[in-house]
């Protein structure tokens, strides 16, 4: 199976609407296959998460959701997020207490999240060699992991390239 592309890896222009459309279509298909309901609220929350590749906090989602459904409460968002996480459609970014859409929700996986400190975008990676080595180390330690997610904060390729193009600024 080909790995999904991500805007920071694509040499051509990134069509973000295609990301949103693909994520929603995949979610609808997976929920139908699993016999679970992707209700209108869950669908709308997922679409709001996919508005960008940046992690979004639950209360930011609530603020964005209020114009769609003025009676929404925090529990509305949290219930939708619980469902979306259980179905593997979104990931929680623990270090930011926020959520991102999963770019490969059609299969179970552990993830490596690269979090840019400049543009705030989060890139999901599935580096098989790293995760295989991590699993080996966990086995050697006799440690049973319940979930695996590695989060690394730094500067993404696009921001690094932009910084090179900008003239030096005094500190």
Secondary structure, 3 states (H helix, E strand, C coil): CCCCCCCCCCCCCCCHHHHHHHHHHHHHHHHHHHCCCCCHHHHHHHHHHCCCCECECHHHHHHHHHCCCCCCCHHHHHHHHHHHHHCCCEEEEHHHCEEEECCCCCCCCCEEEEEECCCCEEEEECCHHHHHHHHHHHHHHCCCCCCCEEEEEECCHHHHHHHHHCCCCCC
